[in-house]
Amino acid sequence: MSFPICETCGTQYDAAAVPPAHCPVCEDDRQYVRWEGQAWTTHEALGARHRLRLEDEAGLLGIGLTPSFAIDQRALHLPTDAGNILWECLSLVTRDAVAALEARGGVDRITISHPHFYGAMVEWSEALGGVPILIHEADKDWVRRPSSRIELWSGDQRRLSDGVTLLRCGGHFPGSTALHWRDGPRPGGALFPGDALQVVMDRRHVAFMYSYPNYVPMRTSDVKAMRSRLAGYAFEDVFGFTSGRTIIGGGRACVDRSFDRYLAAVAG
């Protein structure tokens, strides 16, 4: 028995003698099945050909895969007043990465923005001592490897502390979540939006897409609802989904300009 990992989206599935015939995450119209057809790997096989890259991301510990794998998201270690949070997950866990996290005080909980970044979240939880994994209940049906470590939250907000709030943005997935850290990592605070709003290549704007790889725009009603849910939250920085996709300084203004630009474009 092994825990198969999809080669295209990086999602780890429950134990099976043989891999599933299909990956529902990739067959969904927000994602895609690779041109050569469905393929699977295992955690052990992935570790034999990839390593985890540990790097500084504007004062935070960032963790990514080298060479890139699947969607190529990065995880971030957030030392907040709500405890130490691992934001997002990857498909591979290594001893070096766990040791690096422990050297920074460990991890008290894992929080994940949406199903495309679930990765090997249960594997990470177990490696970090069985810490809870917070995901929005609207996306619970996308969990491929069930675990008692997974905690579902509901509604549009979940306050983890005075300074840390999870915000349901919706749009990309019904439960797509952003994390707002009022006091860090730099003065002015930061937003960690996953793919609910994605930092684009110019690093001066964000994008709003139902499907990023298939170029399906987000509905205007979802974008307007997201704007309303983010209203009143100040932040200077926006940490995007992958290494380097970060807006340092003026992040709130960049997001507001992007809302205006998108809504004007789709109104046409």
C-alpha positions in Angstrom: 0.0 0.0 0.0 1.2 3.5 -0.8 -0.2 7.0 -0.9 -0.3 8.0 -4.6 0.6 11.5 -5.6 -0.7 13.0 -8.8 2.1 14.1 -11.1 0.1 17.1 -12.5 -1.5 18.7 -9.4 0.6 17.2 -6.7 -2.3 16.0 -4.5 -1.6 13.0 -2.3 -4.4 10.4 -2.2 -5.4 7.9 0.4 -3.5 4.5 0.7 -4.2 2.2 -2.2 -2.7 -1.0 -3.6 -2.8 0.6 -7.0 -3.2 4.3 -8.0 -6.7 5.5 -8.9 -7.7 5.5 -12.5 -8.5 9.2 -12.4 -7.6 12.4 -10.5 -10.8 14.4 -10.0 -8.7 17.4 -9.0 -7.1 17.5 -12.5 -10.3 16.5 -14.4 -12.1 19.5 -12.9 -12.2 22.4 -15.4 -10.0 24.6 -13.2 -7.1 22.2 -13.7 -6.1 19.7 -16.5 -4.8 16.2 -17.1 -1.3 16.3 -18.5 -1.1 15.7 -22.3 0.5 12.3 -21.9 -2.3 11.1 -19.7 -2.8 10.6 -15.9 0.4 9.7 -14.1 1.2 9.0 -10.4 4.3 9.0 -8.2 4.9 8.3 -4.5 6.4 10.4 -1.7 9.5 8.1 -1.8 9.9 8.4 -5.5 9.4 12.1 -5.5 12.1 12.5 -2.8 14.5 10.6 -5.0 14.3 13.1 -7.8 13.4 16.4 -6.0 14.6 18.3 -3.0 13.1 21.1 -0.9 14.5 24.5 -1.4 14.7 26.7 1.7 14.9 30.4 1.1 14.2 33.8 2.6 11.0 35.4 1.3 11.0 39.0 2.5 11.9 37.9 6.0 9.9 34.6 6.1 11.1 31.1 5.6 9.9 29.9 2.2 9.9 26.3 1.1 9.6 25.1 -2.5 10.5 22.1 -4.7 13.6 21.9 -6.9 13.2 21.1 -9.7 9.6 22.5 -9.9 6.8 20.0 -9.5 3.1 20.1 -10.3 1.7 23.6 -9.7 4.9 24.8 -8.1 3.4 26.5 -5.0 5.6 27.5 -2.1 4.9 27.1 1.6 5.7 29.9 4.2 6.4 29.8 7.9 4.6 32.6 9.7 5.6 33.3 13.3 2.4 35.1 14.4 0.6 35.9 17.6 -1.7 33.0 16.7 1.3 30.7 16.9 3.6 29.4 14.2 1.6 28.8 11.0 2.7 26.8 7.9 0.8 28.5 5.1 0.1 26.2 2.2 1.5 22.7 1.7 3.8 20.8 -0.8 3.9 17.3 -2.1 7.2 16.4 -0.4 8.4 16.5 3.2 12.0 16.2 4.1 13.9 15.9 7.4 15.9 19.1 6.5 12.7 21.1 6.1 11.2 19.8 9.3 14.5 20.6 11.1 14.5 24.1 9.7 11.0 24.7 10.9 11.7 23.3 14.3 14.7 25.6 14.6 12.3 28.5 14.1 10.0 27.3 16.9 8.1 24.6 15.0 4.6 24.7 13.6 1.4 25.0 15.6 -1.0 24.6 12.7 -1.2 24.3 9.0 -3.6 26.5 7.0 -4.2 26.0 3.3 -5.9 28.4 0.8 -7.6 25.9 -1.5 -7.6 22.3 -2.9 -4.9 22.8 -5.5 -2.4 23.4 -2.6 -3.5 20.5 -0.3 -0.4 18.6 -1.6 0.7 16.1 1.0 -0.9 18.0 3.9 -1.4 14.9 6.1 2.2 13.8 5.5 3.3 17.3 6.7 1.0 17.2 9.7 2.4 13.9 10.8 6.0 15.0 10.3 5.4 18.1 12.4 3.9 16.1 15.3 0.3 15.8 14.3 -0.6 19.5 14.1 -4.1 20.5 13.0 -4.8 21.4 9.3 -7.3 24.2 8.7 -9.3 24.2 5.5 -12.7 25.7 4.6 -15.6 23.4 4.8 -16.9 24.5 1.4 -14.0 22.6 -0.1 -14.1 19.5 2.0 -15.2 17.2 -0.9 -11.8 17.8 -2.5 -9.9 16.2 0.3 -8.3 13.0 -1.2 -6.5 11.7 1.9 -8.9 12.0 4.9 -7.4 12.5 8.4 -8.5 13.4 11.9 -5.9 16.1 11.8 -8.1 18.1 9.3 -10.3 20.8 10.9 -13.0 22.5 8.9 -13.9 26.1 9.4 -17.0 27.9 8.1 -18.3 31.3 7.4 -16.5 34.2 5.8 -14.0 34.9 8.6 -12.1 32.8 11.2 -10.1 34.9 13.7 -7.1 32.9 14.9 -5.9 35.8 17.1 -6.1 39.5 17.4 -3.6 39.8 14.5 -4.4 36.9 12.2 -7.7 36.3 10.3 -8.6 33.7 7.7 -10.9 35.3 5.1 -13.1 33.3 2.7 -12.6 35.0 -0.7 -14.4 32.5 -2.9 -14.2 32.8 -6.6 -11.5 30.4 -7.6 -13.0 27.7 -5.3 -16.0 28.3 -3.0 -13.8 28.1 0.0 -10.7 29.9 -1.4 -9.1 31.5 1.6 -6.7 34.4 2.2 -4.7 34.9 5.4 -4.4 38.4 6.8 -1.6 39.1 9.2 -2.1 42.5 10.6 1.3 43.0 12.2 3.8 41.1 10.1 6.1 40.1 8.8 7.0 43.8 8.1 5.3 46.9 9.5 1.9 47.4 7.8 1.0 43.8 7.6 0.5 41.3 4.8 -2.0 39.4 2.8 -1.5 35.7 1.8 -4.2 35.0 -0.8 -3.2 31.7 -2.4 -4.9 31.8 -5.8 -8.0 33.7 -4.8 -6.2 36.7 -6.2 -2.9 35.8 -7.8 0.1 38.1 -7.9 1.0 38.4 -11.6 4.4 38.7 -13.3 4.7 42.5 -13.1 4.3 42.3 -9.3 2.2 45.4 -9.3 -1.2 43.8 -9.9 -3.2 40.7 -9.0 -5.4 38.5 -11.2 -8.8 37.0 -10.6 -9.4 33.7 -12.5 -11.7 30.8 -12.1 -9.1 28.7 -13.9 -5.5 30.0 -14.3 -4.1 27.3 -16.6 -7.3 27.2 -18.8 -7.7 31.0 -18.8 -11.3 31.1 -17.5 -12.0 34.5 -15.9 -13.7 34.8 -12.5 -17.3 35.9 -12.5 -17.8 39.6 -11.7 -20.2 38.8 -8.9 -17.4 36.7 -7.2 -14.8 39.4 -7.7 -17.2 42.0 -6.2 -17.9 39.7 -3.3 -14.2 39.2 -2.7 -13.6 43.0 -2.7 -16.3 43.4 -0.1 -14.8 40.7 2.1 -11.4 42.3 1.9 -12.6 45.8 2.6 -11.3 47.3 5.8 -8.1 45.1 5.9 -4.9 47.0 5.5 -1.7 45.4 4.3 1.5 46.6 2.8 2.7 43.3 1.3 1.0 40.5 -0.8 2.7 37.1 -0.8 1.7 35.2 -3.9 1.4 31.5 -4.6 5.0 30.8 -5.6 8.6 31.9 -5.0 9.2 35.5 -6.0 5.6 36.4 -6.7 5.5 39.0 -3.9 4.4 42.6 -3.8 6.5 44.4 -1.2 5.1 47.8 -0.2 1.8 49.3 -1.4 0.0 46.0 -1.6 -3.4 47.3 -0.6 -3.2 49.9 -3.4 -2.1 47.3 -5.9 -5.0 45.1 -5.1 -7.5 47.9 -5.2 -6.2 49.0 -8.7 -6.4 45.4 -9.8 -10.1 45.2 -8.8 -10.8 48.4 -10.7 -8.8 47.2 -13.8 -10.5 43.8 -13.9 -14.0 45.0 -13.4 -13.6 47.7 -16.1 -12.1 45.1 -18.5 -14.8 42.6 -18.2 -17.5 45.3 -18.4 -15.9 46.1 -21.7 
